[in-house]
Amino acid sequence: MVPRRSKYEIVSEILKMANTREGINVTRIVYSVNLNFKNAQETISELIRCGLLERVEGEGGKLRYRTTRKGLEYVRKYEELESFQHF
């Protein structure tokens, strides 16, 4: 049986994926992070409220999401903590 991912792990995965200049759309998040649409939308909204993710306008005015500096700091600290679990 595969252990469930923690919320922190899911957040880290989303922030790593969205760390591009143009950002990513919600569909890509859903498929890449393996969440359903409702959970992805709720998590994205929470990340925006916390300042870890920002909305950006993509080609043709489409909504995309991009990781902020604060989000990158979260990923760095999360990975640092993860490294201690393997000693």
C-alpha positions as CSV (number, residue, x, y, z in Angstrom):
1,M,0.0,0.0,0.0
2,V,1.3,3.4,-1.0
3,P,1.3,5.9,1.9
4,R,-0.7,9.1,1.4
5,R,1.1,12.3,0.7
6,S,1.0,15.0,3.3
7,K,-0.5,18.4,2.5
8,Y,3.0,19.8,2.8
9,E,4.3,17.5,0.1
10,I,1.4,18.3,-2.3
11,V,2.0,22.1,-1.7
12,S,5.7,21.6,-2.5
13,E,4.9,19.7,-5.7
14,I,2.5,22.4,-6.9
15,L,5.0,25.2,-6.1
16,K,7.8,23.4,-7.9
17,M,5.6,22.9,-11.0
18,A,4.5,26.5,-11.0
19,N,8.0,27.9,-10.8
20,T,8.1,29.1,-14.4
21,R,8.1,32.6,-15.9
22,E,4.7,32.0,-17.6
23,G,3.2,29.9,-14.8
24,I,0.9,26.9,-15.3
25,N,-2.8,26.3,-15.6
26,V,-5.0,24.4,-13.2
27,T,-5.5,21.5,-15.6
28,R,-1.7,20.9,-15.6
29,I,-1.7,21.0,-11.8
30,V,-4.6,18.5,-11.6
31,Y,-2.9,16.0,-13.8
32,S,0.7,16.5,-12.7
33,V,0.1,16.5,-9.0
34,N,-2.7,13.9,-9.2
35,L,-5.5,15.9,-7.5
36,N,-9.1,16.2,-8.4
37,F,-10.2,19.6,-9.7
38,K,-12.0,20.6,-6.5
39,N,-9.0,19.8,-4.2
40,A,-6.7,21.6,-6.6
41,Q,-8.8,24.7,-6.7
42,E,-9.0,24.8,-2.9
43,T,-5.3,24.3,-2.5
44,I,-4.5,27.0,-5.1
45,S,-6.8,29.5,-3.4
46,E,-5.1,28.8,-0.1
47,L,-1.6,29.2,-1.6
48,I,-2.6,32.5,-3.1
49,R,-4.0,33.7,0.2
50,C,-0.7,32.8,1.9
51,G,1.3,34.6,-0.8
52,L,3.0,31.4,-2.1
53,L,1.4,31.5,-5.5
54,E,0.2,34.3,-7.7
55,R,-2.3,34.6,-10.5
56,V,-0.9,35.7,-13.9
57,E,-2.5,36.2,-17.2
58,G,-1.3,33.9,-19.9
59,E,-1.7,33.8,-23.7
60,G,-5.1,34.8,-24.8
61,G,-6.0,36.1,-21.3
62,K,-6.0,32.6,-19.8
63,L,-5.5,32.3,-16.1
64,R,-2.3,30.8,-14.9
65,Y,-0.5,30.4,-11.6
66,R,3.2,31.2,-10.8
67,T,5.3,30.6,-7.6
68,T,6.3,33.7,-5.7
69,R,9.6,34.2,-3.9
70,K,7.9,33.3,-0.7
71,G,6.7,30.1,-2.4
72,L,10.3,29.3,-3.4
73,E,11.4,29.8,0.1
74,Y,8.7,27.3,1.3
75,V,10.0,24.7,-1.2
76,R,13.6,25.2,-0.1
77,K,12.7,24.8,3.6
78,Y,10.5,21.8,2.9
79,E,13.2,20.0,1.0
80,E,15.7,20.8,3.8
81,L,13.3,19.3,6.4
82,E,12.7,16.3,4.1
83,S,16.4,15.6,4.1
84,F,16.4,15.0,7.8
85,Q,13.9,12.2,7.5
86,H,16.4,10.0,5.7
87,F,19.2,9.9,8.3
